[in-house]
Amino acid sequence: MTGTISSARNSSSLPPLGEMYSALVNKDKAYEGVFVAAIKTTGIFCRSSCHARKPKPENVEYYASCEQALNYGFRPCKVCKPLEPLGQTPDWVKVILLEIAKKPDIRLKDQQLRDRGIVPAKLRRWFKHHHGMTFQAYLRAIRLNQAIGQIKQNNSVTKAAFDIGYESLSGFNDAFKKLTGLSPKQSKQTTLVTISRILTPLGPMIAGVNDSGVCLLEFTDRRMLETQLKRLIKLKNAVFVPGEHNLLSQLEIQLNEYFSGQRKRFDIPLDAVGTEFQELVWQELLTIPSGKTRSYQAQAEAIGRPTATRAVAKANGDNRIAIIIPCHRVVGKNGSLTGYGGGLWRKQRLLELEQNA
């Protein structure tokens, strides 16, 4: 690498300069929310994954937020649009999602999408990228979500199948098993977890709720996410299905209030299931005030287990409901930031957000 790396504002909460420049050159999405790069020669600032032509290292300044870059006189890049949340749903997709929400059993074929001015292939790519499934698979999942709800309310499998538009029971059974891994009858003993993505200033999160409360809230890039999903399946006999739920709407509103500094305490119901020890630790986490921190040792003492510091740290790491159950408020004995599944940079940002609210 040639040239001199430029400066970083508020560098205490930013990675090393060389690391940030490397991320910018490699269009690394893992650094979304960590920094924005301001180009001195053009006067614009970009997200780490921007595809625009890369500047020389000496021509870049780094900021922890878009607000800081704007305050220093830079304007947002028109290519990567850093002021928009990463993965924000475009308006043309929002229209379709609204239509599905009003009529979950809707069936939209390619020509019907074209009649609405939407290119089917473009819609398929968007759903595949953001939800891991095609648009038609998403529609099927929404319909099957309805069917699971009907079956759990003791409606017959046949009635549920025909109510959502299936013309044969065998076709319904096959689709149901492909989505959930269970037969429709087996689903009566399962917990239906409705999942969705929620965009935040620190990156997209996957949220899961059931009728008892929020049971999952994790950043989508967390390495342990797959393990957490498997644990939830085992603990709750859970089936995950994308869809709408009033608790998801409530959760999104409260998260937006939290990130805008308007909310310090969440009051949404939780369904945090674990071992007796884990639940004890998680319940104690809820007593740490916003903007405050506590050491792992102090946390162990607070639950009456002063020698269980390591076990407390492990239980913190097993927390499946980030932010709301605030494991980010627990720090090392000397105040150092350690052990956060969403990444230490997020832990730093969450604490800064709360302390400045």
C-alpha positions in Angstrom: 0.0 0.0 0.0 1.4 3.4 -1.0 0.7 6.8 0.4 -0.1 8.0 3.8 -3.2 6.9 5.6 -5.3 10.0 6.6 -7.0 10.7 9.9 -9.9 9.5 11.9 -12.2 11.7 13.9 -13.1 10.4 17.4 -10.6 7.5 16.7 -11.0 5.9 20.1 -14.1 4.1 18.9 -12.8 3.4 15.4 -10.6 0.6 14.1 -7.0 1.3 13.0 -6.7 3.5 10.0 -5.0 0.8 7.8 -7.8 -1.6 8.7 -10.5 0.8 7.7 -8.8 1.7 4.4 -8.5 -2.0 3.6 -12.2 -2.5 4.3 -13.0 0.5 2.0 -10.9 -0.9 -0.8 -12.4 -4.4 -0.5 -16.0 -3.1 -0.2 -16.3 -4.9 3.1 -19.9 -5.0 4.3 -18.8 -6.3 7.7 -17.7 -2.7 8.5 -21.2 -1.2 7.8 -22.1 0.9 10.8 -18.5 0.9 12.1 -17.3 3.9 10.1 -18.0 6.2 7.1 -15.2 7.3 4.8 -15.0 11.0 3.8 -13.1 11.7 0.6 -11.4 15.1 0.9 -10.9 15.5 -2.9 -14.6 15.2 -3.7 -16.3 16.3 -0.5 -18.4 13.2 -0.3 -18.7 10.4 2.3 -19.3 6.7 1.7 -20.2 3.5 3.5 -17.5 0.9 3.7 -19.0 -1.2 1.0 -19.3 1.6 -1.6 -18.6 0.5 -5.2 -17.4 3.9 -6.3 -13.8 4.4 -7.4 -11.4 4.3 -4.4 -9.3 7.3 -3.4 -5.7 7.4 -2.3 -5.3 6.6 1.4 -4.1 10.1 2.2 -7.3 11.6 0.8 -9.6 9.8 3.3 -10.9 10.8 6.7 -13.0 8.4 8.8 -16.0 9.2 11.0 -18.0 7.0 13.4 -21.3 8.3 12.0 -22.9 10.0 9.1 -23.8 12.9 11.4 -20.2 13.6 12.2 -19.3 13.5 8.5 -22.1 16.0 7.7 -21.0 18.3 10.5 -17.5 18.4 9.0 -19.0 19.6 5.7 -19.1 16.3 3.6 -22.2 15.3 1.6 -23.5 11.8 1.2 -22.4 9.7 -1.8 -25.1 9.2 -4.4 -23.8 5.7 -5.3 -23.9 4.0 -1.8 -26.4 6.4 -0.2 -25.0 6.2 3.4 -27.9 8.0 5.0 -30.2 5.1 4.2 -30.1 2.1 6.5 -28.2 -0.8 4.9 -30.7 -3.2 3.3 -33.6 -0.6 3.4 -36.6 -1.9 1.7 -37.2 0.0 -1.6 -40.6 1.7 -2.1 -41.6 -0.7 -4.9 -41.1 -3.7 -2.6 -42.9 -1.9 0.2 -46.0 -1.6 -2.0 -46.0 -5.4 -2.6 -45.4 -6.2 1.1 -48.3 -3.9 2.1 -50.6 -5.7 -0.4 -49.5 -9.1 1.1 -50.1 -7.8 4.7 -53.7 -6.9 3.7 -54.3 -10.1 1.9 -51.9 -12.9 3.1 -53.4 -15.5 0.9 -52.7 -13.5 -2.3 -51.1 -15.2 -5.3 -49.1 -13.0 -7.6 -47.9 -14.5 -10.9 -45.2 -12.8 -13.0 -47.7 -11.1 -15.3 -49.5 -9.7 -12.4 -46.2 -8.3 -11.1 -45.5 -6.7 -14.5 -49.0 -5.2 -14.5 -47.9 -3.4 -11.3 -44.7 -2.2 -13.0 -42.4 -4.7 -11.2 -39.8 -6.8 -13.0 -40.3 -10.4 -11.6 -36.6 -11.3 -11.8 -35.6 -8.2 -9.9 -38.1 -9.0 -7.2 -36.8 -12.6 -7.0 -33.2 -11.3 -6.6 -34.2 -8.9 -3.8 -36.1 -11.5 -1.8 -33.3 -14.1 -2.3 -30.7 -11.6 -1.1 -32.6 -10.2 1.9 -34.7 -13.2 3.0 -32.8 -16.2 1.6 -35.9 -17.3 -0.5 -37.6 -16.3 -3.7 -40.7 -14.1 -3.8 -42.9 -17.0 -4.6 -41.4 -19.0 -1.7 -42.0 -16.0 0.6 -45.7 -16.0 -0.5 -46.0 -19.7 0.2 -44.4 -19.2 3.7 -46.9 -16.5 4.5 -49.8 -18.7 3.5 -48.4 -21.6 5.5 -48.0 -19.3 8.5 -51.7 -18.7 8.3 -52.3 -22.5 8.1 -50.2 -23.2 11.2 -52.2 -20.7 13.1 -55.5 -22.3 12.1 -54.3 -25.8 12.9 -53.1 -24.7 16.4 -56.6 -23.3 16.9 -57.9 -26.9 16.4 -59.1 -26.3 12.8 -58.8 -29.4 10.7 -55.8 -29.8 8.4 -58.1 -30.1 5.4 -59.9 -26.9 6.2 -56.6 -25.0 6.7 -55.3 -26.4 3.4 -58.3 -25.3 1.3 -58.7 -22.0 3.2 -55.3 -20.8 2.0 -55.9 -21.9 -1.6 -54.3 -25.4 -1.9 -56.3 -27.6 -4.3 -55.0 -30.9 -2.9 -54.2 -32.1 0.6 -51.1 -33.9 -0.5 -49.7 -30.7 -2.1 -50.4 -28.8 1.1 -48.7 -31.6 3.2 -45.6 -31.6 1.0 -45.3 -27.8 1.1 -45.8 -27.7 4.8 -43.2 -30.3 5.5 -40.7 -28.7 3.2 -41.0 -25.4 5.1 -41.2 -26.6 8.6 -39.8 -30.2 8.6 -43.0 -31.4 10.2 -46.3 -32.7 9.1 -49.3 -30.4 9.7 -50.6 -32.6 12.5 -47.2 -32.5 14.3 -47.3 -28.7 14.2 -50.0 -28.6 16.9 -47.2 -29.4 19.4 -44.9 -26.7 18.1 -44.3 -23.0 18.9 -44.8 -20.8 15.9 -42.1 -18.2 15.8 -42.8 -15.4 13.3 -39.6 -13.9 12.0 -38.6 -10.7 10.2 -35.7 -8.4 9.6 -35.5 -5.1 11.4 -33.1 -2.4 10.1 -31.1 -0.5 12.7 -28.3 2.1 12.5 -25.9 -0.7 13.6 -27.0 -3.1 10.9 -30.0 -5.4 10.2 -31.3 -7.6 12.9 -33.4 -10.8 12.8 -36.3 -10.7 15.1 -38.5 -13.6 16.2 -41.7 -13.5 18.2 -44.4 -15.8 19.4 -47.7 -15.1 21.2 -45.8 -15.0 24.5 -43.2 -12.4 23.6 -40.0 -11.7 21.8 -37.8 -14.8 21.8 -35.1 -13.7 19.3 -33.3 -10.5 18.4 -29.8 -10.8 16.9 -27.7 -9.0 14.4 -27.8 -10.9 11.2 -24.0 -11.1 10.9 -23.5 -12.7 14.4 -21.5 -15.9 14.0 -23.5 -17.7 16.7 -26.8 -16.9 15.0 -27.3 -20.4 13.5 -26.5 -22.0 16.8 -29.0 -19.8 18.6 -31.7 -20.7 16.1 -31.0 -24.4 16.7 -31.1 -24.0 20.5 -34.5 -22.2 20.2 -35.8 -25.0 18.0 -34.8 -27.5 20.7 -36.0 -25.5 23.7 -39.3 -24.3 22.3 -39.9 -27.0 19.6 -40.0 -23.9 17.4 -41.0 -23.5 13.8 -39.7 -20.3 12.1 -42.0 -18.7 9.5 -41.7 -15.2 8.0 -44.7 -13.0 8.4 -46.5 -10.3 10.2 -47.1 -10.1 14.0 -48.3 -7.3 16.2 -45.3 -7.8 18.5 -42.9 -7.4 15.6 -44.5 -4.0 14.8 -44.2 -3.0 18.5 -40.6 -4.2 18.6 -39.6 -2.2 15.6 -41.2 1.0 17.0 -39.4 0.6 20.4 -36.1 -0.1 18.7 -36.4 3.1 16.6 -37.2 5.0 19.7 -34.2 3.5 21.5 -31.8 4.4 18.7 -33.1 7.9 18.4 -32.5 8.4 22.1 -36.2 8.6 23.1 -36.4 5.3 24.9 -34.2 4.0 27.8 -36.3 1.0 28.8 -38.2 -1.5 26.8 -41.6 -2.7 27.9 -42.4 -5.3 25.3 -43.1 -8.9 26.6 -40.2 -11.3 26.4 -40.0 -15.1 26.1 -36.4 -15.8 27.1 -36.1 -19.5 27.7 -33.0 -21.1 29.1 -31.6 -23.0 32.0 -32.5 -21.9 35.5 -29.0 -20.3 35.8 -29.2 -18.5 32.4 -32.7 -17.1 33.2 -31.3 -15.8 36.5 -28.5 -14.0 34.8 -30.7 -12.6 32.1 -33.2 -11.3 34.6 -30.4 -9.6 36.5 -29.2 -8.0 33.3 -32.6 -6.2 33.0 -31.8 -4.4 36.3 -28.8 -2.5 34.9 -29.9 1.0 34.1 -29.4 2.4 30.6 -26.1 4.3 30.3 -24.5 2.3 33.2 -22.2 -0.7 33.2 -21.4 -3.5 35.6 -18.5 -5.9 35.7 -18.9 -9.7 35.3 -17.8 -10.0 38.8 -20.4 -7.6 40.1 -23.0 -9.4 38.0 -22.0 -12.7 39.6 -22.3 -11.2 43.1 -25.7 -9.6 42.2 -27.2 -13.1 41.6 -25.6 -14.5 44.7 -23.0 -16.5 42.9 -19.7 -14.6 43.5 -17.5 -17.4 42.3 -19.4 -17.9 39.0 -17.9 -15.1 37.0 -17.1 -17.3 34.0 -20.5 -19.0 34.1 -22.1 -15.5 34.1 -20.0 -14.5 31.1 -21.1 -17.6 29.2 -24.8 -17.0 30.1 -24.4 -13.4 28.8 -23.0 -14.9 25.5 -26.0 -17.2 25.3 -28.5 -14.3 25.5 -30.7 -14.5 22.3 -32.4 -11.1 22.8 -29.8 -8.5 22.2 -30.2 -4.8 23.3 -33.4 -5.5 25.2 -31.7 -7.9 27.6 -28.6 -5.6 27.8 -25.7 -7.9 28.0 -23.7 -5.1 26.3 -23.7 -3.3 29.7 -21.5 -5.9 31.3 -17.8 -5.1 31.0 -14.4 -6.4 32.3 -13.3 -5.7 35.9 -11.1 -2.8 34.7 -13.9 -1.4 32.6 -12.6 -2.9 29.3 -15.0 -4.0 26.6 -15.0 -7.8 26.3 -17.2 -10.5 24.9 -20.0 -9.3 22.8 -21.5 -11.5 20.1 -22.5 -8.6 17.9 -19.0 -7.3 17.8 -17.1 -5.1 20.3 -17.6 -2.0 18.0 -21.3 -2.4 18.4 -21.0 -2.8 22.2 -19.0 0.5 22.2 -21.7 2.2 20.1 -24.6 1.0 22.2 -22.9 2.2 25.4 -22.1 5.6 23.7 -25.7 5.9 22.6 -27.1 5.2 26.0 -24.6 7.5 27.8 -25.3 10.4 25.5 -29.1 10.0 25.5 
